[in-house]
């Protein structure tokens, strides 16, 4: 199963460090960030899980719930938590999915069907493609997918920036340009005529016929 942006995020039932969940029910009517890891007790993932714990309040501000998944059983996750806190200074404050039988990793196209049905005996290299981030909207559709190699730690502040953009552009007919940060100018969608743009946004700068910038709308 190949997943693309705007596909419905596959639903599943799984055990987590906070107890069993049904994924779509757990998301509720907000946003969700599912981020995956190839193995417990690996160095880069340890830093990432701690970083996410430190940023949880920022995700909360955006009505975005965060949940981790690692191709290991929940009991290993619970043992790993102390290492994460020691290494990063942040205690894990969100659920971590146990994927002992590789079901979620396969469901989200992070491992092939031929990977087997157990995490036992698998190394981080065996699971190296389980390094993705999925941002999921209230409609349960995938809004963003990022996949990194094991040697490159992910920038989760970039995920926050992307969520800011996705939420803004879901509300207004605009897009955000390269390196955009909240509060900076945005690009008016091509579907909006100049006349309508003036009514909606007031003044705008027509850099090219198809590239028109305006202040970020707020209401």
Secondary structure, DSSP 8 states (H G I E B T S, - for coil): ----TTSB----EE-BTT--EEHHHHHTTSEEEEEEES-SS-HHHHHHHHHHHHHHHHHHHTTEEEEEEESS-HHHHHHHHHHHHHHHS----S-EEE-TTSHHHHHTTSS-GGG-S--TT--TTTTTT--EEEEE-TTSBEEEEEE--TTS---HHHHHHHHHHHHHHHHSSEE--TT--TTS-EEE-TTS-HHHHHHHHSS-EEEETTEEEE-----
